Amino acid sequence: MANPLLVRSGTRVQGQRIVLGITRIIILALTVLGSALSVSFAADKVPPGNRNVEQPAIPGASVRRTKAGKTSFDLKYEKVRDLLRNDSTLMGKIKKTSAAYGIAPIHMIGAIVGEHTYNVDAYDRLQSYYVKAASYAGGSFRFAYDGEKVDEFVTRPQFSVCMGKADSYALWSCREQVWESDFRGKTVDGKSFPNNRFSAVFFQPFFAGQTFGLGQLNPLTALKLTDLVHQKSGYPALDENDAAAVYKAIMDPDQSLAYIAAAIRKSIDEYRSIAGMDISDNPGITATLYNLGNSPARAAALAARNRGRSTPEWPEENYYGWLVNEKLADLKSLL
């Protein structure tokens, strides 16, 4: 969990100014077309680089994990950078996948480098990820808590507000919000629920906090993004009743890349639509959001802080995104 004091990752919503002399017909057209046009014109370009002169503090868990591995952040950074540099197949897939999702490949590189610098150690070669994925593909595990499967849990009446959501992202985001408001740390119908994230309680049958693959994704993130990935990359849609397929998707390098790109695409779109800011040219910000998650709430929070301000408060990078921006020239050389 990131320290919320380290990152301010929202933006202000800037009202769209209508040029003087615009005709009533155009005004009416903009009104009818709605928010999509407002989003197109209202985004402020987030400046490149880091807002913090020095790197924000690195969480203690990451420090302890790195020390336990008898290595350092510098060595881990160099290892994953060299893995990318020496694996032309992987780099080719990153470029192809990023193009499919309409993002610059440096955003995917930043996410992968950040995860393998601070959260895990990179394997020596891409093939190791395929072998690891295969070991989970046949697992007989399920997503559940205290004997209650997640597909049964979300039929509780509290989740009725999520019925009819347009896609998997809206559906699972809604369910996550219901968990936070109605179940987390509470006793409901005689059953006590942990004061922990939805993803940790129901979607990590091995141990809480476990993430997998090139992008260190968790299963709930994959379930949220499955419709977008199915649309853009053609991979089969995931289902909460098939935990093995979900784990295969986030462990298999090819599918994992699609989910990394989809997560970044969503954060860019959400900051534009919710906060009126264009973060597409700042890989440190997209890396920060990839690391922290919950970009809609973060965008909304800073949008609220910026409301009424004459100059915007820009989103800031955390320790993870700071590294990406600090090493940007080095990482761009991989391309």
N, C-alpha and C positions, 0 to 999 in steps of 0.2 A: 504494500500500500504506500503510495507516495504521500509525503507530508504536504497538506494543502497549503501551507505557508510558503512552499517553495515555488508554486506555480500560480499564476493568474492567467487562466486560459480562456477568457471570454473576450467579447468585443462589443462595442456599442452598435446600436442599430441607428443608422443615419437615414433620416427621412429623405425621400427622393424629391429633389427640387425640380420644379416645372419651369421651363424656360418661359420668360415673359413673352407674351404675344401668342402663346400656343392656342390653337383654336379649340372651340368647344367639342368639335368632333373628335379630335385627338384625345382630349381629356376623357371623353366618354369611352373611347376605345381602350385607353389604359385602365379605366375602372373595370370594364368588362373582362379584360384579359387577366386582371388580378395580380396576384403576388409574383407570378413567374417573371413578369417584366420588371417588377420592382427589384427583384433579386438581381436581375441582369445589370441594372444601372447603379445600384446603391452600394456596391462592394468597394470598401477602401483597401488599397493594396498595402499589405503588411510589409514593412521594410525588411530587407535581407539582414542576416546576421543575428547575433545574440543581443538581447537587451541587458543581460547581466555581464559585467566585466569579468567576474570570476565565476567558476563553475559552482552552481548550487550544491549543497551537501548531498552526498551519496548515501542512500539508506544503509543502516547498519547491517541488515540481512545480506545485502549484496557484498558489503565489505567482508563479512564473516565467511560467506560462501567462497569468495575468491581466495582468502587466506587459507581456508581449509584445503583448497585445491593446489596450494603451494605455487601460486602464480600471481600475476598482478593485472590491473586493468590495462596497462600499456601492452603487456604481452598478449592479452586476450584480444585487444583491438587489432594488433598486428596480425594475429593468427587468422581472424575472420576476414580482414582486408586481403591478406595473401590468398586465402581460400577463394575469394571472389576473383582476384586477379588471375589466378592460375586455372580457374575452371571456366573455360570459354563456353562450354555448354550451358552452365548455370547462368552466366551473364547474358547469353543469347535469349534464354527463357525469361529472364527479368525484363529485358528490353521489349520482347514480344508481348508479355503480359501487361506491362505498364501501358503500352500503346493501346491495348484492347480496352483499358479502363480510363484512358484519357488523362494519364498522369505522367509526369517526368520520371524516368527510372531512378533518379537520385533519391526519390522518396522511398522507394522499396529498399534500396541499398542502405539508407539511413536506418530504417526499421530493423533490418537484419543485423546490421553492425551494432546497433544499440542493444538489442537483445542478447547477442553473443558476447558483448563486452561486459555487460552488467548482470545478466541473469544466468546464462549457461556458457559452456565452452564449446566452440565450434568443433565439429567432427573434421577429420583430416580431408575428407572427400565427400562429394555429393552421394556416392553410392552408399555410404554409411547411413544416410537418412532413409534410403529405400529399405535397407535391411531392418532398421529400427521400426519402420512403418509396418513391415510384414509381421513383426512380432506381436503387434496389437490387432491385426486384422481379424484374427480368429478368436479373440477374447470373448469369454462368456460373462460379460459384465453389463450392467444397466445403470441408467441414471435414476437415482432414488435417494430418499432419506428416511431412515428408520422404518424400512419396510414399505414405504409409500412411493410408488413410481411417479415420476414427474408428470406423465401423461394423465394419471389419475388426480394428482395434486392440482393441476390447472383447470380441472372441471369444478373445483369448489366455487361457490357462488360469488366470492370476492373477485374472481377473474371474469365475470360476465361482461365487464366494461371493455374487455379486449376482443370480444366477439366481432367478427366482420372486419378486422383490420386488413389493410390492403395487401400486405406482403409479410414475409417472415421477419423482416427488420422491425416493422411497426408492431407485429404481434408479440415477439419475444421482448422487445423493449417495454411494451405495456405490461407484460407479465412480470418483468423485472421490477417495474415501478410498484406494482401491486404487492410484490414480495416485500419491498422496502417499507411501504406504508402500512401494510396489514398483518405481516407475519414476522418480519425480522425481529428477533429478541422478544417475541410475545408468545403467550399461550392462547391458542385458538381451538375451540371445541375440545378442550381438555388435553391438547397436545402442545408441548413446548417446542419452539423452534429456535435455533442458534442465532445469536447476534452476529451474523456473518453474511457475506455476499451470497446472492442467489446462486451464482456460478460455483462457489465453493461448497455450498450445502448440497445441491442436487446434481451437479455436473462433474464432479471430480471423485470418482469411485476409488482412486488409489490413495491420494491424500490431498488435502486442501492446498491450493496454490500451485498445483502442478499444471504446467503448460508444455506444449510439444512442438517439435518441428523447426524448420527454418525460421518461421515467424513467431515461435513460442505462443501459439494461439491456445485459447481454452475452448471447450466444446460449446459453451453458450454463445460465444462470439461467432463460431461457425454456423450455428443454427440461425442466428440473426441474419447472417449474410448469405445464406444458401440460395435465396431466390435471385439475388443480384449475380452471384457466381454462376448459377444455372443459366441465366439469361446471357451473360457476357462470355462465358467460357464453355458452356454446354455440359458441365459436370452434373451428375444426377443430384436432384434435390435431397437434402438430408432430412432425417426423421428422428425425433427424440427416442423412439422405440428401438432404434438400431444404433446402439452406442458404438459398436465396432466400426460401422461405416463412418460415423462422425470422427472417430479417432484416426481412421485411415485417411480421411480427407485432410486433416490438419498435420498428419505425419508425412504423407506422400509429398515429395517436393513439388511436383507439378501442380497438384491441387492446392497445396499450401500457398504457393505463389499467388494463385488467383484470390485466395482469401486475404492475403496481405494487401494486395492491390485494392480489393473491394473495401477493406477497412479504411484505407487511406482516402479512397474516393469519397466515402461517406463523410469522413471528417472535413474534407475540403468543402463538400456541398453543404454540410450543416453549418459551418462557420459563415458561408456566404448567405444562406437563406435565413438563419436565425440571428446572426450577429452582424451581417452586412460587411464582412471582411473577407478578403481574398488572401488565403494563406498558401496558395499554390506555388509561390516562389520562395518559400522559407521552409526547407526540409527539417530544420530544427524544431519548428512548431508542429509539423505533421508527425515527426518522430515522438515528440512529447505527448501528443494526443494518442498515438498508437500505444505508447507505454502506459498512460493513465486510463484510457478508455472513457466512456460516458461523455463524448464530445458534445452532444446536444445540451446537456445540463451545464457544461462548462462555457459553451458559447452563450447560453441564455444568461448565465450569472454575470459575465463581463458586459454583455449587452445592457443589462440592467444598471451596472455601475457606470456605464458610459452615457446613459440616457440624460440628455440635457447638457452634456459637456460640449464645449466649443472645439476642443482638441481631444482626439481619442486616446484612450489607454490601450496600448497594443498588447496582444497576447504574449506571454513570456515563456521561455523554454525552461524545462527542469534540467537536472543534471544530465539526463539521457539525451535530450534534444540539444543541450549545450555542446556536448561532445560532437554531435553530427555537424553542427554549424562551425565549430572550431576546426574540424578536420575536413571541411567541405572541399577544399582544393585537392586534397589527397584522395578523397572518395570520388570526386569527379574525374580524376585521372583514370579510374577503372573503366570509364566509358569511352 
